[in-house]
Amino acid sequence: MLTVSTKNIPQCRHCQQILIYDVRMTEDDLKSRCLAKAFDELDRGRISALSLRAIARDLDVSHQAPYRHFKSKDDLLSDLTSECFKHFSEHLNARTQGENEWQGLRLMGLAYIRYAVSYPHRYRLMFSEHHNGFALSGEALKRAQHSFLMLRDQLDLIKKSNSNAQQIDPQADAMFIWSSLHGLVSLLENPLTDKLPVRESVLKNLVDHVLDRIGTGIQPRSEA
């Protein structure tokens, strides 16, 4: 995997405080304990081997006990994905806001990339693996949509605050930015990327270069 330099990416204040799932539970809150265990397995890259029976064994409860809260493993994964999107949105909200709306947009992109790099298994569950066996619905879907709406709303703020940015389409440009960042993360995770015949400096500065190009693509063009 490509080694990404994140020295210029602001640290997330939220993640500095909460590096693991914050259970906020009473001792007998079995559902929260199951989710906490599932998060632990996810962050260790062992989600494919996760089962309700294994969770019950690790929590020292009867093998039927987790089924009082989750009908199946897919039901558990849906709740887990919902919590991942909640954490993802909190991460984006905790970013440095920047001196203006444009800088705020760039910092949101950096926060997106930092989350994907810092929590790769959570990122994959949110954006890839949740298609394998269950569909997002209810609270999980609302939280997934909220993370997109944060980006759309930032673009809408730029458009409303800058008379020369009326060419921005908040919905379409949010899709453009999201797809660009998602593609960038895929490259950062792919072991082939650092074997491509490109200069080392290209790979080293890839994140900044992509963000610069995104900015160039949506910022107003000066009239000749």
Secondary structure as the mmCIF struct_conf table of DSSP 4:
data_model
#
loop_
_struct_conf.conf_type_id
_struct_conf.id
_struct_conf.beg_label_comp_id
_struct_conf.beg_label_asym_id
_struct_conf.beg_label_seq_id
_struct_conf.end_label_comp_id
_struct_conf.end_label_asym_id
_struct_conf.end_label_seq_id
HELX_LH_PP_P HELX_LH_PP_P1 LEU A 2 SER A 5
TURN_TY1_P TURN_TY1_P1 LYS A 7 ASN A 8
BEND BEND1 ILE A 9 ILE A 9
HELX_LH_PP_P HELX_LH_PP_P2 PRO A 10 CYS A 12
HELX_RH_AL_P HELX_RH_AL_P1 ARG A 13 GLN A 17
BEND BEND2 LEU A 19 ILE A 20
TURN_TY1_P TURN_TY1_P2 GLU A 27 ASP A 28
HELX_RH_AL_P HELX_RH_AL_P2 LEU A 30 ASP A 43
TURN_TY1_P TURN_TY1_P3 ARG A 44 GLY A 45
HELX_RH_3T_P HELX_RH_3T_P1 ILE A 47 ALA A 49
HELX_RH_AL_P HELX_RH_AL_P3 LEU A 52 LEU A 59
TURN_TY1_P TURN_TY1_P4 ASP A 60 ASP A 60
BEND BEND3 VAL A 61 VAL A 61
TURN_TY1_P TURN_TY1_P5 HIS A 63 GLN A 64
HELX_RH_3T_P HELX_RH_3T_P2 ALA A 65 ARG A 68
TURN_TY1_P TURN_TY1_P6 HIS A 69 HIS A 69
BEND BEND4 LYS A 71 SER A 72
HELX_RH_AL_P HELX_RH_AL_P4 LYS A 73 ASN A 93
TURN_TY1_P TURN_TY1_P7 ALA A 94 ALA A 94
BEND BEND5 ARG A 95 ARG A 95
BEND BEND6 GLU A 99 ASN A 100
HELX_RH_AL_P HELX_RH_AL_P5 GLU A 101 SER A 118
HELX_RH_AL_P HELX_RH_AL_P6 PRO A 120 PHE A 127
TURN_TY1_P TURN_TY1_P8 SER A 128 SER A 128
HELX_RH_3T_P HELX_RH_3T_P3 GLU A 129 HIS A 131
TURN_TY1_P TURN_TY1_P9 ASN A 132 GLY A 133
HELX_RH_AL_P HELX_RH_AL_P7 GLY A 138 SER A 161
HELX_RH_3T_P HELX_RH_3T_P4 SER A 163 ALA A 165
TURN_TY1_P TURN_TY1_P10 GLN A 166 GLN A 167
HELX_RH_AL_P HELX_RH_AL_P8 PRO A 170 GLU A 189
TURN_TY1_P TURN_TY1_P11 PRO A 191 LEU A 192
HELX_RH_3T_P HELX_RH_3T_P5 THR A 193 LYS A 195
BEND BEND7 LEU A 196 VAL A 198
HELX_RH_AL_P HELX_RH_AL_P9 GLU A 200 LYS A 204
TURN_TY1_P TURN_TY1_P12 ASN A 205 ASN A 205
HELX_RH_AL_P HELX_RH_AL_P10 LEU A 206 ILE A 218
BEND BEND8 GLN A 219 GLN A 219
HELX_LH_PP_P HELX_LH_PP_P3 PRO A 220 GLU A 223
#
